[in-house]
């Protein structure tokens, strides 16, 4: 094979190899969803829409019912603590932070498993049976985490691929069931048509906003003006992407599992009352969800673009933004831009994922329908990310190695 042919096919062969790995991981995921939980009735009939965005499925007691919710919660908690630059966190090495995240993941997994087992109908309620079922659920969650990490290394879509697949399967299942329970065939078709229109429109808007960016001009002193005149710092309109929409479901469910766990231990009604506050069929739950969604939007934006670190790196390299002095003034300017776009992002997410949930106040059975915009925004955002990853791999295949 000639150099030209091998160079041309390098990007395509890499994409195909990654695609095959991703298909293998998805196959394992689909197979695991049909492995029943021991000592439990397979079909539970209880659908938790919040669990879907984390790879879980409470409608059937299977190996992957839990999903990767504990891992995602641990990642957010550790990431936010690191962003706060606490003295204790700043002294920790990456290895210690990784150990801390794994320990927190294990702790949260135990709590969530204990709560989920209460929701499933077990055929044998002895301690040994409950322990076996709990260990089975934990093993499934850890296996999903491993599959997500391996796909990030070898496949396409990173750690979010399995979550995307789970949401896609749920969407297809909802469409097949007519989206709203109890409708006639004609009414169900009308609802499907309207939902499809909303999906296409919302998906297109999300992709446009995900790719849109504000290009802040940057002058580089060490580069000739002929080549560096087009230098800029890109700041996306959605600085955090669609991650807030996905992780908001995790962080909203997280306190409820903790409170429910303590209620099961103590039977103290105070914990039950607090747990009920985190219910989307209650006004308190909708308010809390929107607040969490807004907080995560700002938090992920500052993780994505750290104004302090960015201003410091620019000052050290001699780069500057025209009209801004290096250092504190550059930091304030970048912080202002991040705050503006974070506000725009939070309004967008609250408007299209938070407010539709008000329909659950009318009828809790509409929970699957009101989560549809949330799933669409997440799928569209990560679909755009996969498309960008494929483009990068194609461009990479056009470059020849030095040796």
LUMNUDREN-492965 format. One record per residue (C-alpha): x negated, y, z negated; residue in one letter. Coordinates in pm, 1 decimal, padded with zeros to 6 digits. Layout:
// LUMNUDREN-492965
x->X&y->Y&z->Z&rest->A $
...
END
This chain:
// LUMNUDREN-492965
x->00000.0&y->00000.0&z->00000.0&rest->X $
x->-00145.2&y->00340.9&z->00097.9&rest->X $
x->-00209.4&y->00623.2&z->-00143.7&rest->X $
x->00070.0&y->00833.7&z->00005.7&rest->X $
x->00326.1&y->00555.6&z->-00023.0&rest->X $
x->00223.7&y->00462.1&z->-00377.0&rest->X $
x->00227.5&y->00826.9&z->-00483.9&rest->X $
x->00571.0&y->00881.3&z->-00334.1&rest->X $
x->00716.4&y->00577.0&z->-00502.9&rest->X $
x->00560.3&y->00639.9&z->-00842.6&rest->X $
x->00838.6&y->00866.4&z->-00972.8&rest->X $
x->01118.6&y->00643.9&z->-00840.9&rest->X $
x->00961.1&y->00326.4&z->-00980.7&rest->X $
x->00923.3&y->00489.7&z->-01323.7&rest->X $
x->01287.7&y->00599.7&z->-01322.6&rest->X $
x->01405.3&y->00251.6&z->-01219.6&rest->X $
x->01191.8&y->00087.4&z->-01488.5&rest->X $
x->01335.6&y->00317.8&z->-01754.2&rest->X $
x->01687.5&y->00260.7&z->-01621.0&rest->X $
x->01644.6&y->-00117.7&z->-01652.1&rest->X $
x->01530.3&y->-00080.1&z->-02014.1&rest->X $
x->01829.3&y->00141.3&z->-02090.7&rest->X $
x->02066.4&y->-00112.8&z->-01935.0&rest->X $
x->01913.1&y->-00384.8&z->-02152.8&rest->X $
x->01964.4&y->-00180.0&z->-02469.7&rest->X $
x->02321.7&y->-00097.4&z->-02367.5&rest->X $
x->02386.6&y->-00466.2&z->-02301.4&rest->X $
x->02270.4&y->-00552.0&z->-02653.6&rest->X $
x->02493.2&y->-00276.0&z->-02790.3&rest->X $
x->02803.2&y->-00398.9&z->-02604.7&rest->X $
x->02731.8&y->-00759.5&z->-02708.2&rest->X $
x->02685.6&y->-00658.5&z->-03073.2&rest->X $
x->03018.4&y->-00473.4&z->-03078.6&rest->X $
x->03190.1&y->-00809.5&z->-03027.1&rest->X $
x->03002.9&y->-00998.8&z->-03301.4&rest->X $
x->03259.1&y->-01016.2&z->-03585.9&rest->X $
x->03178.0&y->-00917.6&z->-03941.3&rest->X $
x->03173.0&y->-01229.9&z->-04163.7&rest->X $
x->03465.9&y->-01274.3&z->-04403.8&rest->X $
x->03659.1&y->-00990.2&z->-04238.0&rest->X $
x->03952.9&y->-00955.8&z->-04000.5&rest->X $
x->03810.5&y->-00841.6&z->-03664.4&rest->X $
x->04084.4&y->-00596.9&z->-03560.6&rest->X $
x->04139.1&y->-00342.8&z->-03839.1&rest->X $
x->04366.8&y->-00105.0&z->-03648.4&rest->X $
x->04203.2&y->00191.1&z->-03826.3&rest->X $
x->04031.0&y->00432.0&z->-03587.3&rest->X $
x->03791.4&y->00691.4&z->-03728.8&rest->X $
x->03721.4&y->00941.2&z->-03447.3&rest->X $
x->03433.6&y->01097.1&z->-03643.8&rest->X $
x->03252.1&y->00763.6&z->-03652.1&rest->X $
x->03263.6&y->00730.5&z->-03272.7&rest->X $
x->03014.8&y->01016.5&z->-03220.0&rest->X $
x->02757.5&y->00827.3&z->-03428.2&rest->X $
x->02786.2&y->00494.3&z->-03245.6&rest->X $
x->03028.7&y->00337.4&z->-03493.3&rest->X $
x->03372.6&y->00184.5&z->-03453.5&rest->X $
x->03603.7&y->00130.8&z->-03748.7&rest->X $
x->03882.7&y->-00015.5&z->-03532.4&rest->X $
x->03710.2&y->-00353.8&z->-03545.2&rest->X $
x->03489.9&y->-00510.8&z->-03811.1&rest->X $
x->03178.2&y->-00599.3&z->-03614.4&rest->X $
x->02799.6&y->-00589.2&z->-03634.3&rest->X $
x->02784.9&y->-00227.6&z->-03511.1&rest->X $
x->03089.0&y->-00085.7&z->-03693.3&rest->X $
x->02873.6&y->00146.4&z->-03903.3&rest->X $
x->02671.4&y->00302.1&z->-03620.5&rest->X $
x->02370.4&y->00521.5&z->-03698.0&rest->X $
x->02549.2&y->00782.5&z->-03909.6&rest->X $
x->02316.8&y->00741.4&z->-04215.2&rest->X $
x->02007.2&y->00786.4&z->-03999.2&rest->X $
x->02148.9&y->01097.8&z->-03834.6&rest->X $
x->02243.5&y->01245.6&z->-04173.0&rest->X $
x->01893.6&y->01179.2&z->-04305.8&rest->X $
x->01735.4&y->01341.8&z->-03999.2&rest->X $
x->01944.8&y->01656.2&z->-04045.4&rest->X $
x->01875.3&y->01683.1&z->-04419.8&rest->X $
x->01499.1&y->01635.0&z->-04382.6&rest->X $
x->01485.2&y->01864.5&z->-04078.1&rest->X $
x->01673.8&y->02144.2&z->-04252.1&rest->X $
x->01458.5&y->02114.7&z->-04565.5&rest->X $
x->01146.2&y->02137.1&z->-04351.5&rest->X $
x->01286.2&y->02444.5&z->-04174.8&rest->X $
x->01339.8&y->02620.3&z->-04510.6&rest->X $
x->00962.0&y->02599.5&z->-04568.2&rest->X $
x->00996.0&y->02501.1&z->-04932.6&rest->X $
x->00660.3&y->02471.5&z->-05116.9&rest->X $
x->00720.1&y->02102.7&z->-05183.6&rest->X $
x->00803.7&y->02029.7&z->-04817.9&rest->X $
x->00514.1&y->02233.7&z->-04675.7&rest->X $
x->00265.2&y->02016.6&z->-04864.9&rest->X $
x->00407.5&y->01690.5&z->-04735.0&rest->X $
x->00234.3&y->01513.5&z->-04447.7&rest->X $
x->00429.8&y->01379.9&z->-04149.6&rest->X $
x->00385.5&y->01025.6&z->-04281.2&rest->X $
x->00533.9&y->01116.1&z->-04620.9&rest->X $
x->00824.6&y->01293.9&z->-04454.0&rest->X $
x->00885.0&y->00985.8&z->-04239.0&rest->X $
x->00885.0&y->00765.5&z->-04549.4&rest->X $
x->01124.3&y->01007.4&z->-04720.6&rest->X $
x->01358.4&y->01002.0&z->-04422.4&rest->X $
x->01359.5&y->00620.1&z->-04414.4&rest->X $
x->01426.7&y->00600.2&z->-04788.8&rest->X $
x->01713.1&y->00848.8&z->-04758.3&rest->X $
x->01851.3&y->00654.2&z->-04460.5&rest->X $
x->01851.5&y->00332.6&z->-04665.4&rest->X $
x->02022.6&y->00505.1&z->-04960.9&rest->X $
x->02294.4&y->00657.3&z->-04739.7&rest->X $
x->02343.5&y->00326.0&z->-04557.4&rest->X $
x->02411.2&y->00145.0&z->-04886.0&rest->X $
x->02668.3&y->00407.4&z->-04987.1&rest->X $
x->02846.0&y->00410.0&z->-04651.2&rest->X $
x->02853.9&y->00028.8&z->-04631.5&rest->X $
x->03006.8&y->00008.3&z->-04980.4&rest->X $
x->03284.2&y->00249.6&z->-04875.6&rest->X $
x->03349.1&y->00081.3&z->-04539.1&rest->X $
x->03387.4&y->-00261.8&z->-04696.7&rest->X $
x->03678.6&y->-00121.5&z->-04897.4&rest->X $
x->03850.6&y->-00027.3&z->-04570.1&rest->X $
x->03812.4&y->-00370.6&z->-04410.5&rest->X $
x->04040.0&y->-00663.9&z->-04489.0&rest->X $
x->03811.5&y->-00937.7&z->-04623.1&rest->X $
x->03930.8&y->-01296.4&z->-04632.7&rest->X $
x->03711.4&y->-01361.0&z->-04935.6&rest->X $
x->03660.9&y->-01089.3&z->-05199.1&rest->X $
x->03396.6&y->-01271.2&z->-05401.7&rest->X $
x->03068.4&y->-01093.6&z->-05476.4&rest->X $
x->02870.4&y->-01324.3&z->-05248.7&rest->X $
x->03102.1&y->-01266.7&z->-04952.5&rest->X $
x->03102.5&y->-00889.2&z->-04997.0&rest->X $
x->02723.7&y->-00890.7&z->-05028.3&rest->X $
x->02687.7&y->-01096.3&z->-04709.2&rest->X $
x->02925.6&y->-00866.6&z->-04519.9&rest->X $
x->02742.3&y->-00559.3&z->-04652.2&rest->X $
x->02400.9&y->-00690.9&z->-04550.4&rest->X $
x->02545.1&y->-00775.4&z->-04208.0&rest->X $
x->02666.0&y->-00416.5&z->-04161.6&rest->X $
x->02332.1&y->-00276.8&z->-04278.6&rest->X $
x->02142.7&y->-00503.5&z->-04041.0&rest->X $
x->02363.1&y->-00384.4&z->-03753.0&rest->X $
x->02299.5&y->-00019.5&z->-03837.0&rest->X $
x->01921.5&y->-00073.3&z->-03856.4&rest->X $
x->01930.3&y->-00265.5&z->-03527.4&rest->X $
x->02110.1&y->00027.9&z->-03360.7&rest->X $
x->01848.3&y->00267.4&z->-03499.1&rest->X $
x->01573.5&y->00046.4&z->-03354.4&rest->X $
x->01750.1&y->00031.1&z->-03015.9&rest->X $
x->01783.5&y->00411.3&z->-03013.5&rest->X $
x->01415.1&y->00461.1&z->-03093.0&rest->X $
x->01308.0&y->00204.9&z->-02832.0&rest->X $
x->01525.8&y->00369.4&z->-02568.4&rest->X $
x->01360.4&y->00700.4&z->-02652.9&rest->X $
x->01024.3&y->00537.6&z->-02578.2&rest->X $
x->01109.8&y->00321.9&z->-02277.3&rest->X $
x->01446.5&y->00427.5&z->-02134.8&rest->X $
x->01651.1&y->00726.5&z->-02023.4&rest->X $
x->01862.2&y->00947.7&z->-02247.6&rest->X $
x->01654.1&y->00925.5&z->-02564.3&rest->X $
x->01815.3&y->00831.5&z->-02894.3&rest->X $
x->02154.1&y->00962.0&z->-02774.6&rest->X $
x->02217.0&y->00702.7&z->-02501.9&rest->X $
x->02398.8&y->00454.9&z->-02726.1&rest->X $
x->02606.5&y->00735.2&z->-02878.6&rest->X $
x->02702.6&y->00849.8&z->-02528.9&rest->X $
x->02800.4&y->00496.0&z->-02431.3&rest->X $
x->03015.4&y->00457.6&z->-02741.9&rest->X $
x->03196.5&y->00786.4&z->-02675.8&rest->X $
x->03245.2&y->00693.9&z->-02308.9&rest->X $
x->03396.1&y->00355.5&z->-02402.6&rest->X $
x->03626.3&y->00528.6&z->-02651.4&rest->X $
x->03738.6&y->00779.9&z->-02388.7&rest->X $
x->03818.1&y->00502.0&z->-02142.6&rest->X $
x->04008.1&y->00311.9&z->-02410.9&rest->X $
x->04207.0&y->00625.3&z->-02500.8&rest->X $
x->04293.7&y->00686.3&z->-02135.4&rest->X $
x->04408.7&y->00326.4&z->-02097.5&rest->X $
x->04635.8&y->00364.2&z->-02402.6&rest->X $
x->04786.8&y->00690.4&z->-02273.7&rest->X $
x->04598.6&y->00922.5&z->-02517.4&rest->X $
x->04913.9&y->00990.2&z->-02722.6&rest->X $
x->05088.6&y->00690.9&z->-02886.6&rest->X $
x->05454.2&y->00627.0&z->-02810.5&rest->X $
x->05483.3&y->00806.8&z->-02474.6&rest->X $
x->05672.4&y->00671.5&z->-02176.6&rest->X $
x->05473.2&y->00560.6&z->-01871.4&rest->X $
x->05558.8&y->00879.3&z->-01677.4&rest->X $
x->05471.9&y->01109.9&z->-01967.5&rest->X $
x->05148.3&y->00920.5&z->-02030.4&rest->X $
x->05043.1&y->00971.5&z->-01667.7&rest->X $
x->05109.3&y->01346.5&z->-01694.7&rest->X $
x->04900.7&y->01363.6&z->-02011.6&rest->X $
x->04621.3&y->01167.9&z->-01841.8&rest->X $
x->04622.0&y->01408.7&z->-01545.4&rest->X $
x->04608.4&y->01715.3&z->-01771.6&rest->X $
x->04335.4&y->01557.7&z->-01985.0&rest->X $
x->04130.0&y->01473.8&z->-01674.9&rest->X $
x->04155.7&y->01836.4&z->-01557.7&rest->X $
x->04041.5&y->01961.6&z->-01899.3&rest->X $
x->03753.3&y->01711.4&z->-01901.2&rest->X $
x->03625.5&y->01822.4&z->-01560.2&rest->X $
x->03660.7&y->02193.4&z->-01640.2&rest->X $
x->03510.0&y->02172.5&z->-01988.4&rest->X $
x->03230.8&y->01945.3&z->-01867.2&rest->X $
x->03138.4&y->02186.7&z->-01586.2&rest->X $
x->03137.4&y->02488.6&z->-01821.3&rest->X $
x->02923.2&y->02301.3&z->-02074.9&rest->X $
x->02665.8&y->02201.0&z->-01811.9&rest->X $
x->02646.6&y->02561.6&z->-01686.4&rest->X $
x->02600.6&y->02701.0&z->-02037.5&rest->X $
x->02348.3&y->02428.9&z->-02126.2&rest->X $
x->02129.2&y->02518.2&z->-01827.7&rest->X $
x->02178.0&y->02897.6&z->-01851.0&rest->X $
x->01895.4&y->03088.0&z->-02018.5&rest->X $
x->01771.1&y->03435.8&z->-02100.8&rest->X $
x->01419.7&y->03479.5&z->-01963.5&rest->X $
x->01220.2&y->03706.4&z->-02193.0&rest->X $
x->00923.8&y->03850.3&z->-01996.5&rest->X $
x->00582.6&y->03773.8&z->-02148.2&rest->X $
x->00252.4&y->03937.1&z->-02052.9&rest->X $
x->-00047.8&y->03702.9&z->-02073.3&rest->X $
x->-00376.7&y->03886.6&z->-02112.7&rest->X $
x->-00594.5&y->03589.7&z->-02021.2&rest->X $
x->-00419.6&y->03530.1&z->-01687.4&rest->X $
x->-00454.0&y->03743.4&z->-01377.1&rest->X $
x->-00153.3&y->03967.1&z->-01314.1&rest->X $
x->-00124.5&y->03809.5&z->-00969.6&rest->X $
x->-00046.6&y->03470.7&z->-01123.9&rest->X $
x->00099.4&y->03570.1&z->-01461.8&rest->X $
x->00348.9&y->03835.0&z->-01355.0&rest->X $
x->00629.6&y->03575.8&z->-01356.7&rest->X $
x->00553.8&y->03447.0&z->-01708.1&rest->X $
x->00851.2&y->03438.8&z->-01942.9&rest->X $
x->00987.2&y->03277.7&z->-02258.3&rest->X $
x->01316.1&y->03093.2&z->-02184.9&rest->X $
x->01588.2&y->03111.7&z->-02449.8&rest->X $
x->01897.4&y->02911.0&z->-02361.3&rest->X $
x->02248.6&y->03047.7&z->-02402.6&rest->X $
x->02311.5&y->02738.0&z->-02613.5&rest->X $
x->01977.3&y->02730.3&z->-02802.6&rest->X $
x->02069.8&y->02410.5&z->-02985.2&rest->X $
x->02223.5&y->02241.7&z->-02681.1&rest->X $
x->02523.7&y->02028.7&z->-02771.4&rest->X $
x->02361.7&y->01874.0&z->-03078.8&rest->X $
x->02578.6&y->02073.6&z->-03325.5&rest->X $
x->02894.4&y->01919.6&z->-03178.4&rest->X $
x->02753.0&y->01570.2&z->-03229.1&rest->X $
x->02590.3&y->01614.0&z->-03570.0&rest->X $
x->02884.6&y->01809.5&z->-03713.5&rest->X $
x->03089.7&y->01490.7&z->-03722.8&rest->X $
x->02809.6&y->01320.9&z->-03916.0&rest->X $
x->02766.8&y->01597.2&z->-04171.2&rest->X $
x->03142.4&y->01634.0&z->-04213.4&rest->X $
x->03185.5&y->01264.5&z->-04291.6&rest->X $
x->02872.8&y->01250.9&z->-04512.0&rest->X $
x->03019.7&y->01424.7&z->-04825.0&rest->X $
x->03340.1&y->01224.2&z->-04796.7&rest->X $
x->03151.2&y->00894.0&z->-04810.7&rest->X $
x->02950.4&y->01014.5&z->-05111.7&rest->X $
x->03260.1&y->01133.0&z->-05299.4&rest->X $
x->03455.1&y->00819.1&z->-05209.0&rest->X $
x->03165.4&y->00606.2&z->-05332.7&rest->X $
x->03165.4&y->00778.7&z->-05672.8&rest->X $
x->03543.6&y->00748.9&z->-05691.3&rest->X $
x->03520.9&y->00374.4&z->-05631.8&rest->X $
x->03264.4&y->00347.6&z->-05910.8&rest->X $
x->03432.4&y->00568.8&z->-06171.3&rest->X $
x->03796.6&y->00577.0&z->-06057.1&rest->X $
x->03790.7&y->00945.7&z->-06151.3&rest->X $
x->04060.6&y->01128.7&z->-05952.8&rest->X $
x->03847.3&y->01444.0&z->-05933.2&rest->X $
x->03623.3&y->01271.4&z->-05676.2&rest->X $
x->03929.9&y->01153.3&z->-05485.3&rest->X $
x->04067.0&y->01508.0&z->-05462.9&rest->X $
x->03734.0&y->01639.3&z->-05333.3&rest->X $
x->03710.6&y->01352.8&z->-05082.7&rest->X $
x->04059.4&y->01431.9&z->-04950.2&rest->X $
x->03944.6&y->01788.3&z->-04881.3&rest->X $
x->03722.3&y->01642.9&z->-04606.6&rest->X $
x->04019.7&y->01527.8&z->-04402.0&rest->X $
x->04093.6&y->01671.5&z->-04058.1&rest->X $
x->04466.9&y->01643.3&z->-04123.9&rest->X $
x->04425.4&y->01905.9&z->-04399.0&rest->X $
x->04363.8&y->02280.3&z->-04358.9&rest->X $
x->04064.2&y->02252.4&z->-04593.0&rest->X $
x->03911.2&y->01986.6&z->-04370.8&rest->X $
x->03946.4&y->02198.9&z->-04056.3&rest->X $
x->03790.1&y->02500.9&z->-04227.6&rest->X $
x->03501.9&y->02293.0&z->-04363.1&rest->X $
x->03443.1&y->02133.1&z->-04023.3&rest->X $
x->03422.6&y->02472.5&z->-03850.0&rest->X $
x->03184.5&y->02602.8&z->-04119.1&rest->X $
x->02961.4&y->02296.6&z->-04082.5&rest->X $
x->02970.9&y->02333.1&z->-03704.3&rest->X $
x->02865.8&y->02698.5&z->-03728.3&rest->X $
x->02592.1&y->02627.7&z->-03983.0&rest->X $
x->02444.5&y->02348.3&z->-03771.6&rest->X $
x->02450.9&y->02570.8&z->-03462.1&rest->X $
x->02233.5&y->02830.0&z->-03634.7&rest->X $
x->02015.7&y->02563.7&z->-03800.5&rest->X $
x->01941.6&y->02370.7&z->-03480.1&rest->X $
x->01879.8&y->02697.6&z->-03293.6&rest->X $
x->01604.8&y->02792.5&z->-03537.3&rest->X $
x->01460.2&y->02441.9&z->-03520.2&rest->X $
x->01459.2&y->02458.4&z->-03140.3&rest->X $
x->01300.0&y->02806.0&z->-03131.9&rest->X $
x->01108.4&y->02902.1&z->-03446.1&rest->X $
x->01062.0&y->03282.2&z->-03422.9&rest->X $
x->00791.9&y->03286.6&z->-03691.2&rest->X $
x->00582.2&y->03016.9&z->-03523.6&rest->X $
x->00648.6&y->03153.2&z->-03174.5&rest->X $
x->00542.3&y->03507.2&z->-03270.1&rest->X $
x->00233.3&y->03373.9&z->-03448.3&rest->X $
x->00129.1&y->03160.7&z->-03148.4&rest->X $
x->00175.3&y->03453.7&z->-02909.9&rest->X $
x->-00032.3&y->03681.9&z->-03132.2&rest->X $
x->-00315.1&y->03429.0&z->-03155.6&rest->X $
x->-00323.6&y->03373.2&z->-02779.2&rest->X $
x->-00306.5&y->03746.5&z->-02698.7&rest->X $
x->00035.9&y->03722.1&z->-02531.8&rest->X $
x->00303.3&y->03985.2&z->-02597.7&rest->X $
x->00653.1&y->04088.0&z->-02498.1&rest->X $
x->00654.5&y->04426.0&z->-02319.9&rest->X $
x->00792.8&y->04692.1&z->-02555.0&rest->X $
x->00732.0&y->04479.3&z->-02868.6&rest->X $
x->00422.4&y->04488.8&z->-03084.0&rest->X $
x->00271.3&y->04145.5&z->-03158.8&rest->X $
x->00349.8&y->04000.3&z->-03499.8&rest->X $
x->00647.0&y->04106.4&z->-03710.3&rest->X $
x->00817.5&y->04316.6&z->-03443.2&rest->X $
x->00804.6&y->04027.7&z->-03195.2&rest->X $
x->00938.8&y->03796.1&z->-03463.7&rest->X $
x->01231.1&y->04031.6&z->-03537.4&rest->X $
x->01310.5&y->04061.8&z->-03167.2&rest->X $
x->01313.2&y->03684.2&z->-03116.7&rest->X $
x->01518.8&y->03637.9&z->-03432.7&rest->X $
x->01772.3&y->03889.6&z->-03299.5&rest->X $
x->01804.2&y->03701.5&z->-02969.5&rest->X $
x->01843.6&y->03367.5&z->-03146.1&rest->X $
x->02112.8&y->03509.8&z->-03375.5&rest->X $
x->02303.8&y->03654.1&z->-03078.7&rest->X $
x->02299.0&y->03331.6&z->-02877.4&rest->X $
x->02367.9&y->03121.5&z->-03187.7&rest->X $
x->02677.2&y->03332.7&z->-03247.8&rest->X $
x->02788.8&y->03279.4&z->-02887.2&rest->X $
x->02725.9&y->02903.9&z->-02924.6&rest->X $
x->02915.2&y->02878.7&z->-03253.2&rest->X $
x->03215.2&y->03063.2&z->-03105.4&rest->X $
x->03213.3&y->02826.2&z->-02807.1&rest->X $
x->03194.5&y->02513.3&z->-03023.5&rest->X $
x->03454.8&y->02630.2&z->-03275.4&rest->X $
x->03691.2&y->02740.5&z->-02997.6&rest->X $
x->03676.3&y->02415.3&z->-02800.3&rest->X $
x->03602.0&y->02150.8&z->-03066.1&rest->X $
x->03722.5&y->02301.7&z->-03392.9&rest->X $
x->04053.0&y->02471.9&z->-03309.3&rest->X $
x->04200.9&y->02176.8&z->-03109.4&rest->X $
x->04183.3&y->01975.9&z->-03431.4&rest->X $
x->04465.8&y->02193.0&z->-03567.5&rest->X $
x->04697.4&y->01955.1&z->-03379.1&rest->X $
x->04624.9&y->01693.8&z->-03646.6&rest->X $
x->04815.9&y->01915.8&z->-03889.7&rest->X $
x->05126.7&y->01840.9&z->-03683.2&rest->X $
x->05062.4&y->01468.4&z->-03646.0&rest->X $
x->04756.1&y->01270.9&z->-03769.4&rest->X $
x->04813.7&y->01026.2&z->-03480.5&rest->X $
x->04680.4&y->01292.3&z->-03242.8&rest->X $
x->04329.7&y->01259.2&z->-03389.4&rest->X $
x->04201.8&y->01065.7&z->-03086.9&rest->X $
x->04336.1&y->01330.0&z->-02848.0&rest->X $
x->04194.1&y->01630.2&z->-03034.6&rest->X $
x->03847.0&y->01474.2&z->-03047.1&rest->X $
x->03844.9&y->01448.7&z->-02666.9&rest->X $
x->03693.1&y->01800.4&z->-02611.2&rest->X $
x->03423.8&y->01716.3&z->-02865.0&rest->X $
x->03328.2&y->01397.2&z->-02680.7&rest->X $
x->03333.2&y->01575.3&z->-02343.0&rest->X $
x->03101.2&y->01855.2&z->-02460.8&rest->X $
x->02856.0&y->01604.6&z->-02609.4&rest->X $
x->02861.4&y->01381.5&z->-02300.1&rest->X $
x->02821.4&y->01677.4&z->-02062.1&rest->X $
x->02530.7&y->01820.5&z->-02262.4&rest->X $
x->02337.8&y->01497.0&z->-02286.1&rest->X $
x->02424.9&y->01407.3&z->-01928.6&rest->X $
x->02255.1&y->01732.3&z->-01823.8&rest->X $
x->01956.4&y->01637.0&z->-02041.2&rest->X $
x->01926.0&y->01296.7&z->-01870.4&rest->X $
x->01944.9&y->01466.5&z->-01529.7&rest->X $
x->01665.2&y->01701.7&z->-01635.3&rest->X $
x->01458.1&y->01406.0&z->-01758.8&rest->X $
x->01496.5&y->01231.2&z->-01422.2&rest->X $
x->01389.5&y->01548.3&z->-01239.0&rest->X $
x->01078.2&y->01572.7&z->-01456.6&rest->X $
x->00989.3&y->01211.3&z->-01381.4&rest->X $
x->01033.6&y->01275.3&z->-01008.5&rest->X $
x->00807.1&y->01581.3&z->-01021.9&rest->X $
x->00552.3&y->01387.5&z->-01228.0&rest->X $
x->00534.4&y->01125.5&z->-00954.5&rest->X $
x->00425.2&y->01388.4&z->-00702.5&rest->X $
x->00096.3&y->01458.7&z->-00881.7&rest->X $
x->-00219.3&y->01258.8&z->-00821.6&rest->X $
x->-00439.8&y->01160.9&z->-01112.5&rest->X $
x->-00792.6&y->01300.3&z->-01139.6&rest->X $
x->-00950.6&y->00953.4&z->-01156.2&rest->X $
END
